[in-house]
Amino acid sequence: MGPAVDTVSSDTKLPERTTVVVIGGGIVGASTALFLARKGVPVVLCEKGHIAGEQSSRNWGWIINCGRDDREIPISLLSGRLWREMSELVEAEIGYRATGIARLYDTDEPISRAQAWCKRAQPMGSDARVLNSAEINSLFPGASHPFRGALYSPTDAVAEPQKATSAIANAARRFGAIVLTNCAVRSLDLTGGRISGVITERGRIQCDTVVLAAGAWSRLFCDALGVKLAQLTVQASVMRTGPVAGAPLPAGVTDRFSFRRRLDGGYTIGDPFHTIAPITPASFRLLPDFAEMLRMSWRRLTPSLSRFGTEWRHAKRRSANEPSAYEEVRVNDPDPSKSFLRKAHAQLVERFPAFKSAQILQQWAGLLDVTADSVPVISTVDKIPGLLIGTGFSGHGFTLGPGAGHVLADLAVGENPAVDITPFRVSRFWDGSRPRPEVGF
Ligand SMILES: Cc1cc2nc3c(=O)[nH]c(=O)nc-3n(C[C@H](O)[C@H](O)[C@H](O)COP(=O)(O)OP(=O)(O)OC[C@H]3O[C@@H](n4cnc5c(N)ncnc54)[C@H](O)[C@@H]3O)c2cc1C
């Protein structure tokens, strides 16, 4: 079972008409609804389960600019600014703290890549730098032996995933958005090829614009529309502990374990770089798009056939009058990989002995949506006027969510977004650009 998430009350009445329907109540959809409602635009947020039931409550809670793909740096900096103001805007405790986050290294090769990254990112506004062993020791006391270097930004921050998205959705409601939970959108209603509404499990809502922010479900939705979205999923696990005396306050990320202090004094622990890769029918279809990604990251992926049958069944076309796959699975709740977590915990204890006494309270997993080039899709769709897509956040969506919501709200009302979204156009998957992932840190 996933973590307990702050609740958001659902509106009860399905409106006949609105201006924008947002599909998906994760951080991207909730932020889009918030920024639209603030502009005074009528908006309905439809969520098939509960707000933040999937990735947006299950993540590490890192708001991290350090080491981002160059294409993501501007939207990441925009998002960082919005996060700093978020608790004031939503009038709620979301656990936002600029604790700093360090990517800790034991070898020289990633350190030189980190130095090169800082050179590129600093002119864009990043305050990231590379720390030496002495600086690391003072920020992360108690390590059994020193790290060689770290990529670090003092303004990288954390927030509580079990609070933030719910607070954003609650604020959107206060600004006038209608929020409908347990309300799956089955399909779009098109008139003359243009959006005229959505068909939900409770009936039709007329609208001019739809924002698809359906996380791991977006590809299924796009497939039904004939829009190619090169998006697959990977499964990552974390554990939550009780308070740990003497453990570091800033968050630390390494190749073998990571840790993040929570607002309740406990820690989120795991290994974010080792994930399960479900092999599904779409994996074969999208293999050419994902070949480069696979070449770069196969060592960190454990293949699994556990989702093959379910996704095969979900891919079968259904009419809008029948219950959809979105109703069949209200909340994606995969089993955590306990062996990965045990190993990550043991490696953490070996390096930071203070964690030996940590009491493990809960473990969970989440299904992350990843694109073939590991950067999101934030895009209009030429062949379906009125459709916007905000998805494929590839493990960075908690950081980028507010920025993406801000940009999607601007696009929905025909305003120029605050950042260039050309690298995030969905057409990159078929216009011959052959988008590539960047080497990660
Ligand atoms: C273990 C883990 C750790 C992570 N750590 C970090 C981190 O530290 N920092 C970071 O930046 N990112 C992190 N991420 C990634 C981040 O959580 C995601 O990128 C982000 O939450 C995606 O937000 P989203 O709104 O796009 O999708 P989601 O949160 O998945 O929300 C999509 C929502 O759409 C709903 N939906 C789908 N289809 C329909 C439909 N047809 N009708 C109605 N509703 C529908 C779903 O029920 C779901 O609630 C992590 C992810 C995981 C799993």
The ligand as a Gaussian input file, in Angstrom:
#p B3LYP/6-31G(d) Opt

LIG

0 1
 C        9.596000       6.261000      -5.987000
 C        9.600000       7.535000      -6.778000
 C       10.493000       8.550000      -6.437000
 C       10.500000       9.761000      -7.150000
 N       11.258000      10.799000      -6.684000
 C       11.186000      12.017000      -7.277000
 C       11.850000      13.142000      -6.722000
 O       12.436000      13.079000      -5.656000
 N       11.817000      14.321000      -7.399000
 C       11.131000      14.453000      -8.572000
 O       11.174000      15.535000      -9.163000
 N       10.396000      13.425000      -9.066000
 C       10.405000      12.218000      -8.448000
 N        9.665000      11.170000      -8.931000
 C        8.860000      11.380000     -10.134000
 C        7.613000      12.176000      -9.819000
 O        6.937000      11.625000      -8.710000
 C        6.693000      12.152000     -11.050000
 O        7.436000      12.559000     -12.196000
 C        5.518000      13.096000     -10.882000
 O        4.829000      12.845000      -9.682000
 C        4.572000      12.922000     -12.062000
 O        3.432000      13.700000     -11.820000
 P        2.197000      13.571000     -12.793000
 O        1.181000      14.529000     -12.319000
 O        2.687000      13.692000     -14.208000
 O        1.724000      12.050000     -12.665000
 P        1.008000      11.253000     -11.474000
 O        1.379000      11.743000     -10.136000
 O        1.215000       9.816000     -11.754000
 O       -0.506000      11.631000     -11.680000
 C       -1.259000      11.207000     -12.813000
 C       -2.680000      11.019000     -12.326000
 O       -3.541000      10.844000     -13.449000
 C       -4.595000       9.993000     -13.064000
 N       -5.220000       9.481000     -14.296000
 C       -4.635000       8.715000     -15.242000
 N       -5.504000       8.477000     -16.251000
 C       -6.653000       9.120000     -15.929000
 C       -7.911000       9.240000     -16.577000
 N       -8.154000       8.675000     -17.787000
 N       -8.895000       9.953000     -15.966000
 C       -8.666000      10.538000     -14.765000
 N       -7.474000      10.444000     -14.102000
 C       -6.481000       9.747000     -14.693000
 C       -3.875000       8.937000     -12.226000
 O       -4.777000       8.254000     -11.378000
 C       -2.865000       9.779000     -11.465000
 O       -3.331000      10.158000     -10.185000
 C        9.635000       9.941000      -8.259000
 C        8.726000       8.925000      -8.601000
 C        8.689000       7.738000      -7.857000
 C        7.678000       6.695000      -8.220000

